[in-house]
């Protein structure tokens, strides 16, 4: 044996071919294992340094450090990485003998079996060759036990504190913490923009709140290296939706933002020779001008725009001719830009209908519930009470039970709703039975087209006894025409025409004797009222006021003619005073009060002329009795004055006795209360009047006994 390594290409016997192949493969694995054990400790140190760099980057260290500190940090990491790689300079690739030695140790067999297989025999002695062949066969038989084994780099010897595990945990944590900003934070370490920026570069930054807030811009910096410091209390509070504008007078401009700041395109062209960037502040976040360097980091807290509030200031009220008056209170931090009133049918009605007939079809209304915009007290109302009168007398939903909801909206798009209010939608009052019946059927048909057969049956029933329900031929013919129109209706549009015909017929029956003068007066009132609500000019209001005066004069002349023909007709009193009051309010600019007085005038004119009703006769009787009481009190006061003139104190008038003065004050209050009192209120006024009579009678008897 001479110890020369055999050439694998040498021809060998077929029996040895497989054994030699296995030996060669085991030899390669041993070489790689030794190389890994030598290189991995150094590579682990390098990977640990790289992991620490990624941890610092994803944690946002480079974004917070100025350029000088960032450069020092990069140099430190580079130096540590080079130091970790330096031992690799002495790295050498394992030799074949080292690999064979590893195989000999890994086989667990004495006498170096792997090395023995590589030996060769040079002797030609038959006995030596026989022994050699026997020893070789025994070694080949043990080849299945030859293994290179797994590499053992023995890292605990090089890293006894297991810092590599700590770096791994921190790496995973910062990876998820950085989120979508991982690449940006990592790139910040290699961002060299602004290093060669000229010294005279000027950087200005300011925050522009949304226009609707009415707040001025907030200046963040005046010039380069003279940036305004953050408030001592912490981040700068700005309205949500504000715009951060950063402008540089020269050089490149790079701004890093985080949180709720998003870059947007400038709305206007930037000044020549400047760079400008715009950012919308939708939430809390920070902004840092990285180039030019030397700028601070700004932190912002976005103050959200609170939604507005709207509520009824008082219950809705019915006005003249069936109009609806709404009073509502509106509040918002920056001002309400719009408000609406929305009506829906009362839910209980639909539930009751379903309970009565579970198989009935769903209601099919021909019209949508009323919905209209509300008048704001002023533009962008922040806190105020608004009032609006809406004429819904002709709406198909008038007289129906509805739920009212007020909505308010601000500039930011926030919307608020009031508490639902259940009410009956006011409408025009019809006094004639046939007109009321037609209006009821009109509402039924308008709210549910499926009930057209029921409405037809009701109309047909009204035509059964013309002498009882429709004694006038014109009313009967109109009712018959509407019934035939409903019978022929097949579409929703044709049913809507029937609804309009029912309204026209009911109005004709109710206002059969109304003159053109009355219509002109109502039209003049409506025109003036609408002009007051929309804020018309003074010239337009003066013209409409003159038209109302002319219409009222014509009305009074017509009414005077009616009084000559009908002595029992009662004129509406106080019209001239009411007109003068409205004109004065308009001249003073108090349009809301003028609108209220105009509604009061409409209520005075709403009382139809003709013989007084029982309620009116009762009111007049109480007024006459109060006048008698006042005359008696005035006579008593005159008598007291005459007695005082005869006294020794001279002709100075003596004041009324306290008791008489109290009775006089109460009687005047009762006289004022009789105006516009209802029947229930008149009963109470009558009792109070009787009590005053008794008090005066008792006082006079006591004076006579003296």
GIJOHU-V399603 format. One record per backbone hydrogen bond with DSSP energy under -1.0 kcal/mol. NH is the residue of the N-H (numbers start at 0). CO is the residue of the C=O. E is the energy in kcal/mol with one decimal. If there is no record, write none. Layout:
BEGIN
NH:CO:E  NH:CO:E
END
This chain:
BEGIN
1:119:-1.3  9:6:-1.9  19:15:-2.7  20:16:-2.1  21:17:-2.3  22:18:-2.2  23:19:-2.4  24:20:-2.2  25:21:-2.4  26:22:-2.1  27:23:-2.0  28:24:-2.2  29:25:-2.0  30:26:-1.9  31:27:-2.3  32:28:-2.3  33:29:-2.2  34:30:-2.3  35:31:-2.6  36:32:-2.3  37:33:-1.6  38:34:-2.3  39:35:-2.9  42:38:-2.3  43:39:-3.2  44:40:-1.7  45:41:-1.9  46:42:-2.9  47:43:-2.1  48:44:-1.9  49:45:-2.5  50:46:-2.6  51:47:-2.3  52:48:-2.0  53:49:-2.3  54:50:-2.4  55:51:-2.4  56:52:-2.3  57:53:-3.0  58:54:-1.6  59:56:-1.8  60:55:-2.3  63:59:-1.2  64:60:-1.5  69:65:-2.5  70:66:-2.7  71:67:-2.3  72:68:-2.3  73:69:-2.1  74:70:-2.2  75:71:-2.4  76:72:-2.4  77:73:-2.5  78:74:-2.7  79:75:-2.5  80:76:-2.3  81:77:-2.3  82:78:-2.4  83:79:-2.1  84:80:-1.7  85:81:-1.4  87:84:-1.5  88:85:-2.2  89:86:-1.1  90:87:-1.3  98:94:-1.6  99:95:-2.7  100:96:-2.5  101:97:-1.7  102:98:-2.0  103:99:-2.7  104:100:-2.2  105:101:-2.1  106:102:-1.4  115:111:-2.3  116:112:-1.7  118:115:-1.2  128:124:-2.7  129:125:-2.3  130:126:-2.5  131:127:-2.7  132:128:-2.6  133:129:-2.4  134:130:-2.7  135:131:-2.0  136:132:-2.3  137:133:-2.0  138:134:-1.8  139:135:-2.8  140:136:-1.9  142:139:-1.5  144:141:-1.7  145:142:-2.0  158:154:-2.7  161:158:-1.5  165:161:-1.1  166:162:-2.5  167:163:-1.8  168:164:-2.1  169:165:-2.4  170:166:-2.4  171:167:-2.0  172:168:-2.1  173:169:-2.6  174:170:-1.7  175:171:-1.6  176:172:-1.9  177:173:-2.3  180:177:-1.9  181:178:-1.1  184:180:-2.8  185:181:-2.2  186:182:-2.6  187:183:-1.2  188:185:-1.1  189:186:-1.1  190:187:-1.0  194:191:-1.5  196:193:-1.1  200:197:-1.1  203:246:-2.9  205:244:-2.1  206:217:-2.5  207:242:-2.9  212:209:-1.4  213:210:-1.4  217:206:-2.7  219:204:-2.8  220:204:-1.5  225:222:-2.0  227:219:-2.3  233:230:-1.4  235:298:-2.6  237:300:-2.4  239:302:-2.8  240:280:-2.7  241:238:-1.5  242:207:-2.3  243:278:-3.5  244:205:-2.9  245:276:-2.4  246:203:-3.4  247:274:-3.0  248:201:-2.8  253:290:-2.7  255:287:-3.2  257:285:-2.1  259:283:-2.5  261:279:-1.9  263:277:-2.3  273:270:-1.4  274:247:-2.6  276:245:-2.3  278:243:-2.2  279:261:-3.1  280:241:-3.1  281:259:-2.5  281:279:-1.1  284:299:-1.7  286:297:-2.4  287:255:-2.5  289:253:-2.0  290:253:-1.7  297:286:-3.0  299:284:-3.1  300:235:-2.8  302:237:-3.4  308:330:-2.6  310:328:-1.7  312:326:-2.1  313:326:-1.0  316:324:-2.1  318:322:-3.6  321:318:-1.4  322:319:-1.3  323:389:-3.2  324:316:-3.1  325:387:-3.1  327:385:-2.4  328:310:-3.1  329:383:-3.0  330:308:-2.3  331:381:-2.4  335:380:-2.8  336:408:-2.3  337:408:-1.6  339:406:-2.4  340:371:-2.8  341:404:-2.6  342:369:-1.4  343:402:-1.5  345:400:-2.4  348:345:-1.2  350:346:-2.1  351:347:-2.5  352:348:-2.2  353:349:-2.1  354:350:-2.1  355:351:-2.0  356:352:-1.9  359:356:-1.2  365:445:-2.8  371:340:-1.7  373:338:-2.8  380:335:-1.1  383:329:-2.2  385:327:-2.9  387:325:-2.3  389:323:-3.1  394:391:-1.1  397:394:-2.0  398:424:-3.6  399:396:-2.3  401:422:-2.9  402:343:-3.2  403:420:-3.4  404:341:-2.5  406:339:-2.6  407:415:-2.3  408:337:-2.7  409:413:-1.9  412:409:-1.6  415:407:-2.4  417:405:-2.6  420:403:-2.2  422:401:-2.6  424:399:-2.5  435:431:-2.4  436:432:-2.3  437:433:-2.2  438:434:-2.2  439:435:-2.1  440:436:-2.1  441:437:-2.2  442:438:-2.2  443:439:-2.1  444:440:-2.3  445:441:-2.3  446:442:-2.1  447:443:-1.2  448:363:-2.9  450:447:-1.6  451:448:-1.2  454:450:-2.1  455:451:-2.2  456:452:-2.1  457:453:-2.0  458:454:-2.4  459:455:-2.6  460:456:-1.9  461:457:-1.6  463:460:-1.4  467:464:-1.5  468:464:-2.3  475:471:-1.9  476:472:-2.6  477:473:-2.2  478:474:-2.4  479:475:-2.6  480:476:-2.3  481:477:-2.2  482:478:-2.1  483:479:-2.1  484:480:-2.2  485:481:-2.3  486:482:-2.1  487:483:-1.7  494:490:-1.9  495:491:-2.2  496:492:-1.6  497:493:-1.4  498:494:-2.1  499:495:-2.2  500:496:-2.1  501:497:-2.5  502:498:-1.9  503:499:-2.3  504:500:-2.4  505:501:-2.3  506:502:-2.5  507:503:-2.1  508:504:-2.3  509:505:-2.5  510:506:-3.3  513:510:-1.0  518:514:-1.7  519:515:-2.5  520:516:-2.1  521:517:-2.3  522:518:-2.4  523:519:-2.2  524:520:-2.0  525:521:-2.6  526:522:-2.4  527:523:-2.0  528:524:-2.4  529:525:-2.5  530:526:-1.9  531:527:-2.0  532:528:-1.9  533:529:-2.0  535:530:-2.4  540:536:-2.2  541:537:-2.4  542:538:-2.0  543:539:-2.4  544:540:-2.4  545:541:-2.1  546:542:-2.0  547:543:-2.2  548:544:-2.2  549:545:-2.4  550:546:-2.5  551:547:-2.6  552:548:-2.5  553:549:-2.2  554:550:-2.1  555:551:-2.5  556:552:-2.3  557:553:-2.3  558:554:-2.4  559:555:-2.2  560:556:-1.8  561:557:-1.9  562:558:-2.2  563:559:-1.6  564:560:-1.6  565:561:-2.6  568:565:-1.9  577:573:-1.9  578:574:-2.4  579:575:-2.4  580:576:-2.2  581:577:-2.1  582:578:-2.3  583:579:-2.3  584:580:-2.1  585:581:-2.1  586:582:-2.2  587:583:-1.9  589:584:-1.8  590:588:-1.6  593:589:-1.7  594:590:-2.4  595:591:-1.9  596:592:-2.3  597:593:-2.0  598:594:-1.9  599:595:-1.9  600:596:-2.2  601:597:-2.1  602:598:-2.0  603:599:-1.8  604:600:-2.2  605:601:-1.3  616:612:-2.7  617:613:-2.0  618:614:-2.2  619:615:-2.7  620:616:-2.2  621:617:-2.1  622:618:-2.2  623:619:-2.5  624:620:-2.2  625:621:-2.3  626:622:-2.2  627:623:-2.3  628:624:-2.3  629:625:-2.3  630:626:-2.4  631:627:-2.3  632:628:-2.1  633:629:-2.6  634:630:-2.3  635:631:-2.2  636:632:-2.1  637:633:-2.4  638:634:-2.3  639:635:-2.0  640:636:-2.2  641:637:-2.3  642:638:-2.0  643:639:-1.8  644:640:-1.5  649:646:-1.4  660:656:-2.6  661:657:-2.2  662:658:-2.2  663:659:-2.7  664:660:-2.3  665:661:-2.3  666:662:-2.2  667:663:-2.0  668:664:-1.9  669:665:-2.2  670:666:-2.0  671:667:-1.9  672:668:-1.9  673:669:-1.2  674:671:-1.1  676:673:-1.3  681:677:-2.1  682:678:-1.4  683:679:-1.2  684:680:-2.3  685:681:-2.3  686:682:-1.7  687:683:-2.1  688:684:-2.4  689:685:-2.1  690:686:-1.9  691:687:-1.9  692:688:-2.1  693:689:-2.0  694:690:-2.2  695:691:-2.7  696:692:-2.6  697:693:-2.4  698:694:-2.2  699:695:-2.4  700:696:-2.1  701:697:-2.0  702:698:-1.9  703:699:-2.3  704:700:-1.8
END
